[in-house]
Amino acid sequence: MTEPRPRGLERLGRAAARRRWWVIAAWLVAFFGLGVASASVGSVYRDVFAIPGTDAQLAIDLLEQRFPAANLPTAQVVLHLPSGAIPETVVAETVTALGKLDEVKAVEPPQVATDDRTVLIEVVYTSQSNDLPSDGIAQLDTATAQARSAGVSVDYGGPVADALLASKQQGANADAIGLFVALVILMFVLGTVVAALIPVVTALMGLLVAAGLLTVAATVFTVGTVAPIIGTMIGLGVGIDYSLLVVSRFRQNRDEGMDVQQAIGVAIGTAGSAVLFAGCSVVIAVGGLWFARIPYVSVLGFSAALFVAVMVVAALTLLPALLSALSTRIERLRVVPRRATLPDPARNFWYRWGHGIARHAWLCMIGSLALLLLLAAPALGLRLGFATDGDDPTSFTQRRAYDLVADAFGPGTNGPLLVAMRLPKPTPATEGAELAAAEKLMAAVKATPGVVSVEGPIPNRELDAAVAIVVPKAAPNAQATKDLVRTLRAEVIPKATAGTVLAGDVYVGGQTAELIDVTDRIGSRLVWCIGFVVLAAFLLLMLVFRSVLVPLKAAVMNLLSIGAAYGVIVVVFQWGWARGLLGIHEAVPIVAFVPLIMFAILFGLSMDYEVFLLSRVREEYLATGDNREAVAIGLAKTARVITSAAVVMISVFLVFVTSGSPTVKMLGVGLAAAVAIDATIVRLLLVPAAMELMGKGNWWLPRWLGRVLPHLDVDVPPPSVPTASPLSSALASADRDSRGLVTPEHPEGSERS
């Protein structure tokens, strides 16, 4: 009989397999080309937190127009002598040397502490942080070498130091460690070293290409310093999981007697469709970050989506090329011995587990819900804020500089506020009235509780604007500083400028005020982001499973598991229960955008597991009409692989806890906790219990809605293969390989026709 013509993704897989060397060469060209481009542009990432229309952004806009130098990046050089005064000659020589550095516009007069043991020097650069040479820190080291030779310690802080050191500190070696850990796990899951290497190599190549694309994009758009780390974390986790699914399906096809080319095509046509759906789910979910209307957060979402999209493309093109190149050699270097036969499904632990859950469905449902609610309870006290250099590990020079400045000059010195004032053009009739109004305003600001000092107002040359520097008493991320900013904006400034030429033209800015605006915006827009993500997930799952209750159940359970993950990060970071263990030595607020990013990413990832499990359950139910048996078989065929995939992803996420960035640490802990909760409590307890209780209602769909909804089958086998579910077969294959089994000629548990 003539084999039917391959369709869609199967044709893509076969084409990639036939032209394997061209495909591999294309990926290598992309890798080297983007690598050269990335190296040529240097440091391109910088943190800009302003939001259009906010007070802080209006201050930035005014300063850029009237005080161009005020928005130039700065580095703090902090000199400290443990005992005795720092010699004035050392300070003078250091200032002179700093002023001679490339890209340095000016060096501000040094601030000397009252005990003469600490000196703060502000260095103003001519270019933005992402345009500075990559050896900027080395240049600072050279300029301060004489101070060090005199026994003075030197540390760096400020935006320039953060930008230049970000790539070294935020995720140093985390990606390499994550790949190694994943390789070790995959060797036991897939059974051979060669089979384990294929997902790792695919993920690595996708990771490098995505990183290059993001670097190039950062030359056009403003991309935060944490974006490549988040992209790497997410990309590595999903990339390995997606490749694992395709490799497992390929090996299943080979065991069923297909030749290499056909096995690859069918694997891409079946498991590849699940990968495509999973990737699109994550991309759509992180697209919900746009509703926050915060450019910084939207770009973080774009970064994560970019890495996921590249990983999907790698799984659909590079992976089949590698499989074709290796062919039968994929079974070499076996680390798990094979067995001759498959075990009886009725003796499968997860099959018995499924029936056990069904017999005690109410108990499992209530117990699981109670546990999730208990884990989520701390999230009720979630306090949003932002990380400062004071939250970094003490091994970081920025942390030491932050502490020295706080001790010598007060904690508020690390986060001064900028008050920008637009002045009317002076006329003979109003000469001096503008500055007099500004001075009156600053007197009112200085008298405000929580303000330590005010420098200014300082007018520009045209006398049409003025700026003042306000130093708060409290640290930048303290609640007292947030209250001070809100008091200045809502009470002090409106009252002091009422009836004057300044009315309505005074704005409170600076990075501290920017971050407060970000926190407030996230708090007000969070419900919109959550609503979009939940609605998108509900509609996608409704299309896939043609059910109302299944996607509704998935949405509720995903909300519960993510809430539990929020509770974990509150306990670990905000309550400080892991103080010292993760390199953070004091309790810190939850970085404002972390819960938002976690929600979008986790909802997308949770949908992957939902599809992996329920597609197998639905297939069995349609074949037998027995809901309980369908759930048990679904668990038997998918639980081991879902657990294996989750272990890989959890391991990758936890590796990034070694990062120096508190933001990355929070994401690592939160994502790992959420995946662990979702793959265990939710998938292995709550889902089967709920499906047992809902019975046939699981697959209920109003007739009118069934006629309207299009059919979206993410795992329909192409006509060239038997009717076994591709997704379930791929998962069953990975289950077999993780046990070291050989598929017999007619594997038990094959699909009913």
C-alpha positions as CSV (number, residue, x, y, z in Angstrom):
1,M,0.0,0.0,0.0
2,T,1.3,3.4,-0.9
3,E,2.3,5.5,2.1
4,P,0.1,8.6,2.4
5,R,1.9,11.9,1.8
6,P,3.3,13.4,5.0
7,R,1.6,16.6,6.3
8,G,2.7,19.8,7.9
9,L,5.3,19.4,10.5
10,E,6.1,15.9,9.4
11,R,7.3,17.3,6.1
12,L,9.4,19.8,7.9
13,G,11.0,17.0,10.0
14,R,11.8,14.9,7.0
15,A,13.2,17.8,5.1
16,A,15.5,18.7,8.1
17,A,16.6,15.1,8.3
18,R,17.4,14.8,4.6
19,R,19.3,18.0,4.5
20,R,20.8,17.5,8.0
21,W,24.2,19.0,7.2
22,W,22.7,22.1,5.6
23,V,20.5,22.6,8.7
24,I,23.4,22.1,11.1
25,A,25.5,24.5,9.1
26,A,22.8,27.1,9.1
27,W,22.6,26.9,12.9
28,L,26.3,27.2,13.2
29,V,26.4,30.2,10.9
30,A,23.7,31.8,12.9
31,F,25.6,31.1,16.1
32,F,28.9,32.4,14.9
33,G,27.4,35.4,13.1
34,L,25.4,36.5,16.1
35,G,28.4,35.8,18.4
36,V,30.5,38.2,16.3
37,A,27.8,40.8,16.3
38,S,27.3,40.5,20.0
39,A,31.0,40.8,20.8
40,S,31.3,43.9,18.6
41,V,28.6,45.9,20.4
42,G,30.0,45.3,23.9
43,S,27.8,46.0,27.0
44,V,24.3,46.8,25.7
45,Y,22.0,46.1,28.6
46,R,20.8,48.8,31.0
47,D,18.0,49.3,33.5
48,V,15.5,52.0,32.7
49,F,12.5,51.8,34.9
50,A,10.6,54.9,33.9
51,I,6.9,54.7,32.8
52,P,5.5,57.2,30.3
53,G,3.2,59.7,32.0
54,T,4.4,59.2,35.5
55,D,5.9,61.9,37.7
56,A,9.4,60.3,37.5
57,Q,9.2,60.1,33.7
58,L,8.1,63.7,33.4
59,A,11.1,64.6,35.6
60,I,13.4,62.7,33.3
61,D,12.0,64.3,30.2
62,L,12.4,67.8,31.7
63,L,16.0,67.1,32.8
64,E,16.9,65.7,29.4
65,Q,15.6,68.9,27.8
66,R,17.0,71.4,30.2
67,F,19.8,69.6,32.0
68,P,21.3,67.1,29.6
69,A,24.2,66.3,31.9
70,A,21.9,65.4,34.7
71,N,20.8,62.2,33.0
72,L,24.3,61.0,32.3
73,P,25.3,57.7,34.0
74,T,27.5,57.8,37.1
75,A,29.8,55.5,39.0
76,Q,30.4,55.8,42.7
77,V,34.0,55.3,43.7
78,V,34.1,54.7,47.5
79,L,37.4,55.0,49.3
80,H,37.7,53.6,52.9
81,L,40.3,53.3,55.5
82,P,39.5,51.0,58.5
83,S,41.4,53.3,60.9
84,G,42.7,56.8,60.6
85,A,41.9,59.5,58.0
86,I,42.5,59.0,54.3
87,P,45.3,61.3,53.2
88,E,44.1,64.3,51.2
89,T,46.9,63.6,48.7
90,V,45.5,60.1,48.0
91,V,42.0,61.6,47.4
92,A,43.4,64.3,45.1
93,E,45.5,61.9,43.1
94,T,42.5,59.5,42.7
95,V,40.2,62.3,41.5
96,T,42.8,63.4,38.9
97,A,43.4,59.9,37.6
98,L,39.6,59.3,37.3
99,G,39.2,62.5,35.4
100,K,41.7,61.3,32.8
101,L,39.8,58.1,31.9
102,D,38.1,57.6,28.6
103,E,34.4,58.5,28.4
104,V,34.6,60.4,31.7
105,K,33.0,63.8,31.5
106,A,33.6,65.1,35.0
107,V,34.4,64.1,38.5
108,E,32.3,65.6,41.2
109,P,33.9,67.1,44.3
110,P,34.6,64.3,46.8
111,Q,32.2,63.9,49.8
112,V,34.2,63.2,52.9
113,A,32.7,61.5,56.0
114,T,32.9,63.3,59.3
115,D,35.5,60.8,60.6
116,D,37.6,61.2,57.4
117,R,37.7,57.4,56.9
118,T,35.3,57.2,54.0
119,V,35.3,59.3,50.8
120,L,32.6,59.2,48.1
121,I,33.6,60.2,44.6
122,E,30.9,60.5,41.8
123,V,32.3,60.0,38.3
124,V,30.1,61.3,35.5
125,Y,30.4,59.5,32.1
126,T,29.8,61.0,28.6
127,S,27.8,58.0,27.3
128,Q,25.0,55.8,28.5
129,S,26.0,52.7,30.4
130,N,25.5,50.3,27.4
131,D,27.8,52.4,25.3
132,L,30.7,52.3,27.7
133,P,33.8,50.1,26.9
134,S,33.6,46.6,28.4
135,D,36.9,47.2,30.3
136,G,35.4,50.1,32.2
137,I,35.9,48.4,35.6
138,A,39.5,47.6,34.7
139,Q,40.0,51.3,33.9
140,L,38.6,52.3,37.3
141,D,41.0,49.8,38.9
142,T,43.9,51.4,37.1
143,A,42.9,54.9,38.2
144,T,42.5,53.8,41.8
145,A,45.7,51.6,42.0
146,Q,47.6,54.2,43.9
147,A,44.9,54.5,46.6
148,R,45.0,50.7,47.0
149,S,48.8,50.8,47.3
150,A,48.4,53.2,50.2
151,G,46.2,50.7,52.0
152,V,42.9,52.2,51.1
153,S,40.1,49.9,50.1
154,V,38.2,50.8,46.9
155,D,34.7,49.7,45.9
156,Y,32.4,50.7,43.1
157,G,28.6,51.4,42.9
158,G,26.1,53.2,40.9
159,P,24.5,52.5,37.5
160,V,27.8,52.2,35.6
161,A,29.2,49.6,37.9
162,D,25.9,47.7,37.9
163,A,25.8,47.6,34.1
164,L,29.5,46.7,33.6
165,L,29.4,43.9,36.2
166,A,26.0,42.5,35.5
167,S,27.0,39.8,33.1
168,K,29.7,38.5,35.4
169,Q,27.6,38.6,38.6
170,Q,24.0,37.8,37.8
171,G,24.3,34.4,36.2
172,A,28.0,33.5,36.3
173,N,28.3,29.9,35.1
174,A,24.7,29.1,35.9
175,D,23.9,28.1,32.4
176,A,26.8,25.7,32.2
177,I,26.0,24.2,35.5
178,G,22.4,23.8,34.5
179,L,23.3,22.0,31.3
180,F,25.6,19.6,33.2
181,V,22.9,18.8,35.8
182,A,20.3,18.3,33.0
183,L,22.7,16.0,31.1
184,V,23.2,13.8,34.2
185,I,19.4,13.5,34.7
186,L,18.7,12.8,31.1
187,M,21.3,10.0,31.0
188,F,19.1,8.1,33.5
189,V,15.8,9.2,31.9
190,L,16.8,8.2,28.3
191,G,19.2,5.5,29.2
192,T,22.3,6.4,27.0
193,V,24.8,9.2,27.0
194,V,24.3,9.9,23.3
195,A,20.5,10.2,23.6
196,A,21.0,12.5,26.6
197,L,23.4,14.7,24.7
198,I,21.0,15.5,21.9
199,P,18.5,17.6,24.0
200,V,21.4,19.3,25.8
201,V,23.2,20.2,22.5
202,T,19.9,21.4,21.0
203,A,19.1,23.5,24.0
204,L,22.7,24.9,24.1
205,M,22.7,25.9,20.5
206,G,19.2,27.5,20.8
207,L,20.4,29.3,24.0
208,L,23.4,30.8,22.2
209,V,21.4,31.9,19.2
210,A,18.6,33.4,21.3
211,A,21.2,35.3,23.5
212,G,22.8,36.7,20.3
213,L,19.4,37.8,19.0
214,L,18.6,39.5,22.3
215,T,22.0,41.3,22.3
216,V,21.4,42.6,18.8
217,A,17.8,43.7,19.8
218,A,19.3,45.5,22.8
219,T,21.2,47.8,20.5
220,V,17.9,49.1,19.2
221,F,15.6,48.8,22.3
222,T,16.3,49.3,26.0
223,V,16.7,45.9,27.6
224,G,17.3,45.4,31.3
225,T,20.4,43.7,32.7
226,V,18.4,40.9,34.1
227,A,16.7,40.0,30.8
228,P,19.3,37.7,29.4
229,I,19.4,35.8,32.7
230,I,15.7,35.3,32.7
231,G,15.7,34.3,29.1
232,T,18.5,31.8,29.7
233,M,16.7,30.3,32.7
234,I,13.4,29.8,30.9
235,G,15.0,28.8,27.6
236,L,17.2,26.2,29.1
237,G,14.3,24.6,31.0
238,V,11.8,24.5,28.2
239,G,14.4,23.7,25.5
240,I,15.5,20.5,27.2
241,D,12.0,19.5,28.0
242,Y,10.8,20.0,24.4
243,S,13.8,18.1,23.0
244,L,13.2,15.3,25.5
245,L,9.7,14.8,24.1
246,V,10.8,14.6,20.5
247,V,13.7,12.3,21.2
248,S,11.5,10.0,23.1
249,R,8.9,9.8,20.3
250,F,11.7,9.2,17.7
251,R,13.0,6.2,19.7
252,Q,9.4,4.9,20.0
253,N,9.0,5.1,16.3
254,R,12.3,3.2,15.7
255,D,11.2,0.5,18.1
256,E,8.0,0.1,16.0
257,G,10.1,-0.7,12.9
258,M,10.2,2.7,11.1
259,D,13.4,3.7,9.3
260,V,15.4,6.7,10.6
261,Q,13.9,9.2,8.2
262,Q,10.3,8.2,8.7
263,A,10.8,8.0,12.5
264,I,12.1,11.6,12.5
265,G,9.3,12.9,10.4
266,V,6.6,11.2,12.5
267,A,8.3,12.4,15.7
268,I,8.2,16.0,14.5
269,G,4.7,15.6,13.1
270,T,3.4,14.3,16.4
271,A,5.5,15.2,19.4
272,G,6.6,18.3,17.4
273,S,3.0,19.6,17.3
274,A,2.8,19.3,21.1
275,V,6.1,21.2,21.3
276,L,4.7,23.9,19.0
277,F,1.5,24.2,21.1
278,A,3.5,24.3,24.3
279,G,5.8,27.0,23.1
280,C,3.0,29.1,21.7
281,S,1.2,28.7,25.1
282,V,4.2,30.2,26.9
283,V,4.7,33.0,24.4
284,I,1.0,34.0,24.6
285,A,1.1,33.8,28.4
286,V,4.2,36.1,28.7
287,G,2.5,38.4,26.2
288,G,0.1,39.2,29.0
289,L,3.0,41.3,30.5
290,W,2.2,43.9,28.0
291,F,-1.0,44.8,30.0
292,A,1.3,46.0,32.8
293,R,2.1,49.0,30.5
294,I,5.6,49.1,31.9
295,P,8.3,49.1,29.2
296,Y,10.9,47.4,31.4
297,V,8.5,44.5,32.3
298,S,7.2,44.2,28.7
299,V,10.8,43.8,27.4
300,L,11.4,41.1,30.0
301,G,8.4,39.3,28.7
302,F,9.7,39.7,25.1
303,S,13.1,38.3,26.2
304,A,11.5,35.2,27.7
305,A,9.2,34.8,24.6
306,L,12.3,35.1,22.3
307,F,14.2,32.4,24.0
308,V,11.2,30.0,24.1
309,A,10.4,30.7,20.4
310,V,14.0,29.9,19.4
311,M,13.9,26.7,21.5
312,V,10.8,25.6,19.6
313,V,12.5,26.3,16.2
314,A,15.5,24.4,17.4
315,A,13.4,21.4,18.4
316,L,11.6,21.4,15.0
317,T,14.7,21.9,12.8
318,L,18.1,21.3,14.5
319,L,16.9,18.4,16.5
320,P,15.8,16.3,13.6
321,A,19.0,17.1,11.8
322,L,21.0,15.9,14.7
323,L,18.9,12.7,15.0
324,S,19.5,12.0,11.3
325,A,23.2,12.6,11.6
326,L,23.5,10.3,14.6
327,S,21.0,7.7,13.4
328,T,21.4,4.4,15.2
329,R,24.3,5.7,17.2
330,I,21.8,7.3,19.6
331,E,21.7,4.0,21.5
332,R,25.5,4.1,22.2
333,L,27.1,4.5,25.7
334,R,24.2,3.0,27.6
335,V,24.1,3.7,31.3
336,V,20.8,2.0,32.1
337,P,20.6,-1.7,31.2
338,R,17.7,-2.7,29.0
339,R,15.0,-5.2,29.9
340,A,13.4,-7.6,27.6
341,T,9.7,-6.9,28.2
342,L,7.4,-4.2,29.3
343,P,5.6,-4.6,32.7
344,D,1.9,-5.2,32.8
345,P,0.2,-1.8,33.0
346,A,-2.0,-3.1,35.8
347,R,1.2,-3.5,37.9
348,N,2.4,0.0,37.1
349,F,2.7,2.0,40.3
350,W,1.1,5.1,38.7
351,Y,-1.8,3.0,37.3
352,R,-2.5,1.7,40.8
353,W,-2.0,5.2,42.2
354,G,-4.7,6.6,39.8
355,H,-7.2,4.0,41.0
356,G,-6.2,4.7,44.6
357,I,-6.9,8.4,44.1
358,A,-10.2,7.6,42.5
359,R,-11.3,5.5,45.5
360,H,-10.5,8.3,47.9
361,A,-11.2,11.3,45.6
362,W,-12.9,13.5,48.2
363,L,-10.1,13.0,50.7
364,C,-7.4,13.7,48.1
365,M,-9.2,16.7,46.8
366,I,-9.7,18.3,50.3
367,G,-6.2,17.4,51.4
368,S,-4.5,18.8,48.3
369,L,-6.5,22.0,48.5
370,A,-5.7,22.4,52.1
371,L,-2.0,21.9,51.5
372,L,-2.0,24.4,48.6
373,L,-3.9,27.0,50.6
374,L,-1.5,26.5,53.5
375,L,1.4,27.1,51.2
376,A,-0.3,30.1,49.6
377,A,-1.3,31.7,52.9
378,P,2.0,33.7,53.4
379,A,1.3,35.4,50.0
380,L,-1.5,37.4,51.7
381,G,1.3,39.4,53.2
382,L,3.2,39.9,50.0
383,R,5.1,43.2,50.0
384,L,6.2,44.5,46.7
385,G,9.4,46.5,46.5
386,F,12.7,46.5,44.6
387,A,16.2,45.3,45.1
388,T,19.1,47.6,45.7
389,D,22.8,47.1,45.8
390,G,22.4,46.6,49.6
391,D,20.6,43.3,48.8
392,D,23.6,41.9,46.9
393,P,26.0,39.4,48.4
394,T,28.7,40.9,50.5
395,S,31.3,39.6,48.0
396,F,30.0,42.1,45.4
397,T,31.8,45.4,45.3
398,Q,28.5,47.3,44.8
399,R,27.3,45.8,48.1
400,R,30.4,46.9,50.0
401,A,30.1,50.4,48.4
402,Y,26.5,50.6,49.4
403,D,27.2,49.7,53.0
404,L,30.1,52.1,53.3
405,V,28.0,55.0,51.9
406,A,25.1,54.2,54.2
407,D,27.3,54.0,57.3
408,A,29.2,57.2,56.5
409,F,26.6,59.4,55.0
410,G,23.2,57.8,55.9
411,P,21.2,55.2,54.0
412,G,19.2,57.8,52.0
413,T,22.4,58.8,50.2
414,N,22.2,55.6,48.2
415,G,18.9,56.7,46.7
416,P,18.6,60.5,46.4
417,L,15.5,62.1,44.9
418,L,15.6,64.6,42.1
419,V,13.1,67.4,42.1
420,A,12.8,68.9,38.6
421,M,11.1,72.3,38.2
422,R,10.1,74.0,35.0
423,L,10.5,77.8,35.3
424,P,8.8,80.4,33.1
425,K,11.1,82.5,31.0
426,P,12.3,85.4,33.3
427,T,11.1,88.9,32.3
428,P,11.9,92.3,33.7
429,A,8.6,92.3,35.6
430,T,9.2,88.9,37.1
431,E,12.9,88.8,37.5
432,G,13.9,86.7,40.5
433,A,10.3,85.6,41.2
434,E,10.9,82.2,39.6
435,L,14.0,81.3,41.7
436,A,12.4,82.7,44.8
437,A,9.4,80.4,44.3
438,A,11.8,77.5,43.8
439,E,13.7,78.4,47.0
440,K,10.5,78.6,49.0
441,L,9.5,75.2,47.7
442,M,12.8,73.6,48.6
443,A,12.5,75.1,52.1
444,A,9.2,73.3,52.5
445,V,10.7,70.1,51.2
446,K,13.6,70.4,53.6
447,A,11.2,70.8,56.5
448,T,9.3,67.6,55.6
449,P,9.8,64.8,58.0
450,G,12.1,62.1,56.5
451,V,14.3,64.5,54.6
452,V,17.9,64.8,55.7
453,S,19.2,67.4,53.3
454,V,18.4,69.4,50.1
455,E,20.9,70.7,47.6
456,G,19.5,73.3,45.4
457,P,17.5,74.6,43.6
458,I,20.2,74.7,40.9
459,P,19.0,76.7,37.8
460,N,20.2,75.9,34.3
461,R,21.9,78.5,32.1
462,E,18.7,79.6,30.4
463,L,17.0,80.0,33.8
464,D,14.0,78.1,32.5
465,A,14.4,75.1,34.8
466,A,15.9,74.1,38.1
467,V,16.8,70.9,39.9
468,A,17.3,70.0,43.5
469,I,18.7,66.9,45.1
470,V,16.8,65.6,48.1
471,V,18.4,63.0,50.4
472,P,15.9,60.9,52.3
473,K,16.6,59.7,55.8
474,A,15.6,56.1,55.1
475,A,17.1,53.6,52.6
476,P,15.8,53.5,49.0
477,N,13.6,50.5,49.4
478,A,12.3,51.4,52.8
479,Q,8.5,52.0,53.3
480,A,9.4,55.4,54.8
481,T,11.0,56.5,51.6
482,K,7.9,55.4,49.6
483,D,5.7,57.4,52.0
484,L,8.0,60.4,51.6
485,V,7.8,60.4,47.8
486,R,4.0,60.2,48.0
487,T,3.8,62.9,50.6
488,L,6.0,65.3,48.5
489,R,3.9,64.7,45.4
490,A,0.5,64.8,47.0
491,E,0.9,67.3,49.8
492,V,4.1,69.3,50.1
493,I,4.7,70.3,46.5
494,P,1.1,71.2,45.6
495,K,0.7,73.2,48.8
496,A,4.0,75.1,48.4
497,T,3.5,75.9,44.7
498,A,-0.2,76.9,44.9
499,G,-0.6,80.3,43.3
500,T,3.0,80.5,42.2
501,V,4.7,80.3,38.8
502,L,5.7,76.7,39.6
503,A,2.2,75.3,40.1
504,G,1.9,72.0,38.1
505,D,5.4,72.1,36.8
506,V,7.3,70.3,39.6
507,Y,8.1,66.6,39.4
508,V,9.8,64.2,41.8
509,G,12.1,61.8,39.9
510,G,15.4,59.9,40.3
511,Q,15.8,56.1,40.2
512,T,14.3,55.6,43.6
513,A,11.1,57.5,42.6
514,E,11.1,55.5,39.3
515,L,11.1,52.2,41.1
516,I,8.3,53.3,43.4
517,D,6.3,54.2,40.3
518,V,7.0,50.8,38.8
519,T,5.8,49.1,42.1
520,D,2.6,51.2,42.1
521,R,1.9,50.5,38.5
522,I,2.3,46.8,38.9
523,G,0.0,46.8,41.9
524,S,-2.7,48.5,39.8
525,R,-2.3,46.5,36.6
526,L,-1.7,43.1,38.0
527,V,-5.4,42.1,37.7
528,W,-5.4,42.9,34.0
529,C,-2.3,40.8,33.3
530,I,-3.7,37.9,35.3
531,G,-7.1,38.2,33.6
532,F,-5.5,38.1,30.1
533,V,-3.3,35.1,30.9
534,V,-6.1,33.1,32.5
535,L,-8.6,33.9,29.7
536,A,-6.0,33.0,27.0
537,A,-5.2,29.7,28.7
538,F,-8.9,28.8,29.2
539,L,-9.6,29.4,25.5
540,L,-6.6,27.4,24.3
541,L,-7.4,24.4,26.5
542,M,-11.1,24.6,25.4
543,L,-10.0,24.4,21.8
544,V,-7.7,21.5,22.5
545,F,-9.9,19.3,24.7
546,R,-13.4,20.6,23.5
547,S,-14.5,20.9,27.1
548,V,-15.7,23.6,29.5
549,L,-14.8,22.0,32.8
550,V,-11.3,20.8,31.9
551,P,-10.0,24.3,31.1
552,L,-11.9,25.8,34.0
553,K,-10.4,23.2,36.4
554,A,-6.9,23.9,34.9
555,A,-7.3,27.6,35.4
556,V,-8.3,27.2,39.1
557,M,-5.6,24.7,39.8
558,N,-2.9,26.8,38.1
559,L,-3.9,29.8,40.2
560,L,-3.6,27.6,43.3
561,S,-0.2,26.3,42.5
562,I,1.1,29.7,41.5
563,G,-0.3,31.1,44.7
564,A,1.5,28.4,46.7
565,A,4.7,29.4,44.9
566,Y,4.1,33.0,45.9
567,G,3.8,31.9,49.5
568,V,7.2,30.1,49.2
569,I,9.1,33.2,48.0
570,V,7.4,35.3,50.7
571,V,8.6,32.8,53.4
572,V,12.1,32.5,51.9
573,F,12.9,36.1,51.1
574,Q,10.4,38.5,52.7
575,W,10.3,36.6,56.0
576,G,14.0,35.7,55.7
577,W,13.7,32.0,56.6
578,A,16.6,31.2,54.2
579,R,18.7,34.1,55.4
580,G,22.3,33.4,54.7
581,L,21.6,30.2,52.8
582,L,21.0,31.9,49.5
583,G,23.5,34.6,49.8
584,I,21.0,37.1,51.1
585,H,21.7,38.0,54.7
586,E,18.5,39.9,55.6
587,A,14.8,39.9,54.8
588,V,14.0,41.7,51.5
589,P,10.7,42.8,49.9
590,I,9.6,40.8,46.8
591,V,10.9,42.6,43.7
592,A,7.8,44.1,42.2
593,F,7.8,42.5,38.8
594,V,8.8,39.0,40.0
595,P,5.3,37.8,40.8
596,L,4.1,39.2,37.5
597,I,6.7,37.4,35.4
598,M,6.3,34.3,37.5
599,F,2.6,34.2,36.8
600,A,2.9,34.6,33.1
601,I,5.7,32.0,32.7
602,L,4.2,29.5,35.1
603,F,0.7,29.6,33.5
604,G,2.3,28.8,30.2
605,L,4.4,26.0,31.6
606,S,1.5,24.5,33.6
607,M,-0.5,24.3,30.3
608,D,2.2,22.1,28.9
609,Y,1.9,19.5,31.7
610,E,-1.9,19.8,31.4
611,V,-1.8,18.9,27.8
612,F,0.7,16.1,28.3
613,L,-1.5,14.4,30.9
614,L,-5.0,15.1,29.7
615,S,-4.5,14.3,26.0
616,R,-3.7,10.7,27.0
617,V,-6.7,10.7,29.4
618,R,-9.0,12.1,26.7
619,E,-7.9,9.5,24.2
620,E,-8.6,6.6,26.5
621,Y,-11.9,8.1,27.5
622,L,-13.0,8.4,23.9
623,A,-12.0,4.8,23.3
624,T,-13.6,3.2,26.4
625,G,-16.0,5.7,27.9
626,D,-14.6,4.7,31.3
627,N,-13.5,7.9,33.1
628,R,-11.7,6.2,36.0
629,E,-9.8,3.8,33.8
630,A,-8.8,6.7,31.4
631,V,-7.4,8.7,34.3
632,A,-5.5,5.7,35.6
633,I,-4.0,4.9,32.3
634,G,-3.2,8.5,31.6
635,L,-1.2,8.7,34.9
636,A,0.5,5.3,34.1
637,K,1.7,6.6,30.8
638,T,2.6,10.2,31.7
639,A,3.4,10.5,35.4
640,R,7.0,9.2,35.1
641,V,7.9,11.5,32.1
642,I,6.1,14.5,33.6
643,T,8.1,13.9,36.8
644,S,11.4,13.5,34.8
645,A,10.7,16.7,32.8
646,A,9.9,18.5,36.0
647,V,13.1,17.3,37.7
648,V,15.1,18.7,34.8
649,M,13.3,22.0,34.9
650,I,13.5,22.3,38.7
651,S,17.2,21.6,38.6
652,V,17.8,24.2,36.0
653,F,15.8,26.8,37.9
654,L,17.6,26.1,41.2
655,V,21.0,26.4,39.6
656,F,20.2,30.1,39.0
657,V,19.8,30.6,42.7
658,T,23.6,30.8,42.7
659,S,23.3,34.1,40.8
660,G,24.2,37.3,42.7
661,S,21.0,39.1,41.7
662,P,18.2,38.9,44.3
663,T,15.8,39.2,41.4
664,V,17.2,36.1,39.7
665,K,17.3,34.2,43.0
666,M,13.6,35.0,43.6
667,L,12.7,33.8,40.1
668,G,14.8,30.7,40.5
669,V,13.2,29.7,43.8
670,G,9.7,30.7,42.8
671,L,9.7,28.9,39.4
672,A,11.3,25.8,40.9
673,A,8.8,25.7,43.7
674,A,5.9,26.2,41.3
675,V,7.0,23.4,38.9
676,A,7.5,21.0,41.8
677,I,4.1,21.8,43.2
678,D,2.4,21.5,39.8
679,A,4.1,18.2,38.9
680,T,3.3,16.6,42.2
681,I,0.4,18.0,44.3
682,V,-1.5,19.2,41.3
683,R,-0.9,16.6,38.5
684,L,-0.6,13.5,40.8
685,L,-3.3,14.3,43.4
686,L,-5.6,17.2,42.6
687,V,-6.1,16.6,38.9
688,P,-7.0,12.9,39.1
689,A,-9.2,13.5,42.1
690,A,-11.1,16.3,40.4
691,M,-11.5,14.3,37.2
692,E,-12.9,11.4,39.1
693,L,-15.4,13.6,40.9
694,M,-16.5,15.4,37.7
695,G,-16.9,12.1,35.9
696,K,-18.4,12.4,32.4
697,G,-18.8,16.1,33.0
698,N,-15.1,16.5,32.3
699,W,-15.8,16.4,28.6
700,W,-19.1,18.3,28.6
701,L,-19.4,21.0,25.9
702,P,-22.6,22.7,24.8
703,R,-23.7,21.6,21.3
704,W,-23.9,25.2,20.1
705,L,-20.4,25.8,21.3
706,G,-19.1,22.6,19.7
707,R,-20.4,23.8,16.4
708,V,-18.7,27.1,16.7
709,L,-15.3,26.1,18.1
710,P,-12.7,25.1,15.5
711,H,-10.9,21.8,16.0
712,L,-7.4,22.2,17.4
713,D,-5.6,18.8,17.8
714,V,-2.1,19.2,19.0
715,D,-1.3,15.5,18.9
716,V,-3.2,14.0,16.0
717,P,-1.1,11.4,14.2
718,P,-0.5,11.9,10.5
719,P,-2.1,9.4,8.2
720,S,1.2,7.7,7.6
721,V,1.3,6.1,11.1
722,P,-0.9,4.0,13.2
723,T,-3.6,5.7,15.3
724,A,-1.7,5.6,18.5
725,S,-1.6,9.0,20.3
726,P,1.8,10.6,19.3
727,L,2.0,12.5,22.6
728,S,1.2,9.5,24.7
729,S,3.5,7.3,22.7
730,A,6.3,9.7,23.1
731,L,5.7,9.9,26.8
732,A,5.4,6.1,27.0
733,S,8.7,5.8,25.1
734,A,10.5,8.0,27.6
735,D,8.9,6.0,30.4
736,R,10.2,2.8,28.8
737,D,13.7,4.3,28.3
738,S,13.9,5.6,31.9
739,R,13.2,2.0,33.0
740,G,15.7,0.6,30.6
741,L,13.1,-1.4,28.7
742,V,13.0,-2.8,25.2
743,T,9.7,-2.5,23.4
744,P,8.4,-5.8,22.2
745,E,7.0,-6.3,18.7
746,H,3.4,-5.7,19.9
747,P,3.7,-3.5,23.0
748,E,1.1,-4.0,25.6
749,G,-1.1,-1.0,26.1
750,S,-1.2,-0.1,22.4
751,E,-4.1,2.0,21.3
752,R,-7.5,0.6,20.5
753,S,-8.7,1.2,17.0
